[in-house]
Amino acid sequence: MDNNKFEIPVTIRADETGALLTLRNARDGIDFLMNRWQGKRTEKHRAALQACSDVIDGNKPAIGARRALVAAAREAGVFVDEKALAGKI
């Protein structure tokens, strides 16, 4: 069982080309935050990184990491609302 899986994946714009990336679990979140993050490393970024790490360590539920990741992505302007996308398909 994948306890670090997000119930609802997080979709973000991965780079300046507008390519979309879907983060399905806390490991995806850490990889993105550590290796592909284009924004400033703010307090929300650090909180998301910590929340994802806590999930992987088995200390917190995945929903908290998802919320922190969405907050950081919104702050950086890279969060993509799936509902908005559905209307464009």
C-alpha positions as a Markdown table, in Angstrom:
| # | Residue | x | y | z |
|---|---|---|---|---|
| 1 | Met | 0.0 | 0.0 | 0.0 |
| 2 | Asp | 1.3 | 3.4 | -1.0 |
| 3 | Asn | 0.6 | 5.5 | 2.2 |
| 4 | Asn | 2.2 | 8.6 | 0.7 |
| 5 | Lys | -0.2 | 8.8 | -2.3 |
| 6 | Phe | -2.3 | 11.9 | -2.7 |
| 7 | Glu | -6.0 | 11.2 | -3.0 |
| 8 | Ile | -6.2 | 13.9 | -5.6 |
| 9 | Pro | -3.0 | 14.4 | -7.6 |
| 10 | Val | -1.5 | 17.9 | -7.8 |
| 11 | Thr | -1.0 | 19.4 | -11.3 |
| 12 | Ile | 1.6 | 22.1 | -11.8 |
| 13 | Arg | 3.3 | 23.9 | -14.6 |
| 14 | Ala | 6.7 | 22.3 | -14.6 |
| 15 | Asp | 8.7 | 25.1 | -16.4 |
| 16 | Glu | 8.4 | 28.2 | -18.5 |
| 17 | Thr | 7.1 | 26.2 | -21.5 |
| 18 | Gly | 3.9 | 25.5 | -19.7 |
| 19 | Ala | 4.4 | 21.8 | -19.6 |
| 20 | Leu | 2.2 | 20.1 | -17.0 |
| 21 | Leu | 3.5 | 17.8 | -14.4 |
| 22 | Thr | 1.3 | 15.6 | -12.2 |
| 23 | Leu | 2.5 | 14.9 | -8.6 |
| 24 | Arg | 0.8 | 11.8 | -7.3 |
| 25 | Asn | 2.5 | 11.3 | -4.0 |
| 26 | Ala | 4.8 | 12.8 | -1.4 |
| 27 | Arg | 7.9 | 11.4 | -3.2 |
| 28 | Asp | 6.9 | 13.2 | -6.4 |
| 29 | Gly | 6.4 | 16.3 | -4.3 |
| 30 | Ile | 9.9 | 16.1 | -2.8 |
| 31 | Asp | 11.5 | 15.4 | -6.2 |
| 32 | Phe | 9.7 | 18.5 | -7.7 |
| 33 | Leu | 10.5 | 20.7 | -4.7 |
| 34 | Met | 14.2 | 19.7 | -4.6 |
| 35 | Asn | 15.0 | 19.4 | -8.3 |
| 36 | Arg | 12.6 | 21.2 | -10.5 |
| 37 | Trp | 11.3 | 24.1 | -8.4 |
| 38 | Gln | 11.7 | 27.4 | -10.3 |
| 39 | Gly | 10.4 | 29.8 | -7.7 |
| 40 | Lys | 11.9 | 31.3 | -4.6 |
| 41 | Arg | 12.5 | 29.0 | -1.7 |
| 42 | Thr | 10.1 | 30.6 | 0.7 |
| 43 | Glu | 8.6 | 29.5 | 4.0 |
| 44 | Lys | 5.7 | 27.8 | 2.1 |
| 45 | His | 8.3 | 25.9 | 0.0 |
| 46 | Arg | 10.1 | 24.7 | 3.1 |
| 47 | Ala | 6.8 | 23.8 | 4.8 |
| 48 | Ala | 5.8 | 21.7 | 1.7 |
| 49 | Leu | 9.2 | 19.9 | 1.7 |
| 50 | Gln | 8.9 | 19.2 | 5.4 |
| 51 | Ala | 5.3 | 17.9 | 5.1 |
| 52 | Cys | 6.3 | 15.6 | 2.2 |
| 53 | Ser | 9.2 | 14.3 | 4.2 |
| 54 | Asp | 7.0 | 13.7 | 7.2 |
| 55 | Val | 4.6 | 11.6 | 5.1 |
| 56 | Ile | 7.4 | 9.5 | 3.7 |
| 57 | Asp | 8.7 | 9.0 | 7.3 |
| 58 | Gly | 5.2 | 7.8 | 8.3 |
| 59 | Asn | 4.7 | 10.6 | 10.7 |
| 60 | Lys | 1.9 | 12.5 | 8.9 |
| 61 | Pro | -1.0 | 11.8 | 6.5 |
| 62 | Ala | -0.6 | 12.6 | 2.8 |
| 63 | Ile | -3.4 | 15.1 | 2.8 |
| 64 | Gly | -1.3 | 17.5 | 4.8 |
| 65 | Ala | 1.6 | 17.3 | 2.4 |
| 66 | Arg | -0.8 | 17.8 | -0.5 |
| 67 | Arg | -2.2 | 21.0 | 1.1 |
| 68 | Ala | 1.3 | 22.3 | 1.8 |
| 69 | Leu | 2.4 | 21.6 | -1.8 |
| 70 | Val | -0.7 | 23.3 | -3.3 |
| 71 | Ala | 0.0 | 26.3 | -1.0 |
| 72 | Ala | 3.6 | 26.6 | -2.2 |
| 73 | Ala | 2.7 | 26.1 | -5.8 |
| 74 | Arg | 0.0 | 28.7 | -5.6 |
| 75 | Glu | 2.4 | 31.2 | -4.0 |
| 76 | Ala | 4.9 | 30.5 | -6.8 |
| 77 | Gly | 2.2 | 30.8 | -9.5 |
| 78 | Val | 2.6 | 27.2 | -10.9 |
| 79 | Phe | -0.5 | 25.5 | -9.5 |
| 80 | Val | -2.9 | 24.3 | -12.1 |
| 81 | Asp | -6.6 | 24.0 | -11.1 |
| 82 | Glu | -7.9 | 20.7 | -12.6 |
| 83 | Lys | -11.4 | 22.2 | -12.8 |
| 84 | Ala | -10.2 | 25.0 | -14.9 |
| 85 | Leu | -8.4 | 22.6 | -17.2 |
| 86 | Ala | -11.6 | 20.5 | -17.7 |
| 87 | Gly | -13.3 | 23.4 | -19.4 |
| 88 | Lys | -10.5 | 23.8 | -21.9 |
| 89 | Ile | -10.3 | 20.2 | -23.1 |
